[in-house]
Amino acid sequence: AALQVGGHGERLHQCREVTLLTYKSIPMQVDGEPCRLAPSLIRISLRNQANMVQKSKRRTSMPLLNE
């Protein structure tokens, strides 16, 4: 939520897999719909990586025609 209003996040660690254990219900979103998640064990893991398409960068300076 803080990221949506201009805040910033802090990287704690970089990993391929993480396991989160919650002891009380937490608010979350599933397919954009708000819901409450009961106390549970959450496993998040990296699957595959995909190549991304990037638009070419525009030139910052215009070439001079008279040179």
C-alpha positions as CSV (number, residue, x, y, z in Angstrom):
1,A,0.0,0.0,0.0
2,A,2.8,2.4,0.8
3,L,4.3,2.0,-2.7
4,Q,1.0,3.1,-4.2
5,V,1.1,6.5,-2.5
6,G,4.8,7.3,-3.2
7,G,6.5,5.4,-0.5
8,H,9.4,3.0,-1.1
9,G,10.2,-0.5,-0.3
10,E,13.3,-2.0,1.2
11,R,14.9,-5.1,-0.2
12,L,15.4,-7.6,2.6
13,H,16.9,-10.5,0.6
14,Q,17.0,-11.9,-2.9
15,C,16.1,-15.6,-3.2
16,R,14.5,-18.3,-5.4
17,E,12.1,-19.5,-2.8
18,V,10.5,-18.1,0.3
19,T,8.1,-19.6,3.0
20,L,5.9,-17.2,5.0
21,L,4.1,-18.4,8.1
22,T,1.2,-16.1,9.3
23,Y,-0.3,-16.4,12.8
24,K,-3.3,-14.2,12.2
25,S,-5.5,-13.3,9.3
26,I,-4.1,-10.7,6.9
27,P,-5.7,-8.6,4.2
28,M,-4.7,-9.4,0.6
29,Q,-5.9,-9.3,-3.0
30,V,-6.8,-12.2,-5.3
31,D,-7.4,-11.3,-8.9
32,G,-7.9,-7.7,-7.8
33,E,-10.6,-8.6,-5.3
34,P,-10.0,-7.8,-1.6
35,C,-10.2,-10.7,0.8
36,R,-8.8,-11.9,4.2
37,L,-6.3,-14.8,4.3
38,A,-6.7,-17.0,7.4
39,P,-3.5,-18.0,9.3
40,S,-1.5,-20.1,6.9
41,L,1.8,-21.2,5.4
42,I,2.6,-19.4,2.1
43,R,5.3,-20.7,-0.3
44,I,6.5,-18.5,-3.1
45,S,9.0,-19.8,-5.6
46,L,10.6,-18.6,-8.8
47,R,9.5,-20.7,-11.8
48,N,10.7,-19.7,-15.3
49,Q,12.1,-16.5,-16.7
50,A,10.9,-14.9,-19.9
51,N,12.6,-12.5,-22.3
52,M,11.0,-9.1,-22.3
53,V,10.6,-6.8,-25.3
54,Q,11.9,-3.3,-24.8
55,K,11.2,-0.2,-26.9
56,S,14.4,1.3,-28.4
57,K,15.6,4.4,-26.7
58,R,15.0,7.8,-28.3
59,R,18.0,10.0,-29.1
60,T,18.4,12.8,-26.7
61,S,20.1,15.2,-29.2
62,M,19.0,16.0,-32.7
63,P,21.6,15.7,-35.5
64,L,22.4,19.0,-37.1
65,L,21.5,19.1,-40.8
66,N,23.9,21.8,-41.9
67,E,27.1,19.9,-40.9
